[in-house]
C-alpha cells in the first residue's frame, strides 16, 4: 500500500503560526502509523492567502488541506485515509 503523504507547510506564515512545532510530527506518530506515513516539508501551499481555508498552519494529507493543523488533527486525518 502506498504511504500516506503528509506535507507540512514551512512557508513563513505557517511556520510562525505553529508549523515549526509540527516538524516533530514523526516523533508523535503512534507506532502503528510510523511506517505508513511519509512526512515532508513544503514551500507555501498558497492556502494562507485564501481566506476560505481558515488559518495557518496548513498541512496536507494526501492532498486534503487541514487548517489550524495540530498533531491530533493530522493523525485523525491520516487514519481516515487508511480506512
Ligand atoms: S505559508 Fe503555509 S500556506 Fe502559505
Boltz pocket constraint, residues with backbone or C-beta under 6 A from the ligand:
constraints:
  - pocket:
      binder: B
      contacts: [[A, 9], [A, 10], [A, 11], [A, 12], [A, 13], [A, 14], [A, 15], [A, 43], [A, 44], [A, 45], [A, 46], [A, 47], [A, 48], [A, 49], [A, 56], [A, 58]]
      max_distance: 6.0
